Amino acid sequence: MDEEALFTALSEGRIRGAGLDVWYRYPRHGANRPSSFPFERLENVVLSPHRGADVDENEALRARALNELLRAAAAGAPIPNTVDLSAGY
């Protein structure tokens, strides 16, 4: 992402608005900002600290997925969602 181009486009209204959830730099206890550009000053931008998809329903889904993974491991069965390093993910 070209943060400068995005900031300029939002500032000039060429992009109507944006919800920004993921950053290159994450603030640590307010010590630094997530960007070199002051996105927080723009009225057409909503910022979130990488929590945009965090909803109550996710906790139950995470618990079910972890339960499935642990049961498979305990039973010696194939582990679901195994990382395939040869595929690059």
Secondary structure, 3 states (H helix, E strand, C coil): CCHHHHHHHHHHCCCCCEEECCCCCCCCCCCCCCCCCCHHHCCCEEECCCCCCCCHHHHHHHHHHHHHHHHHHHHCCCCCCCCCHHHCC
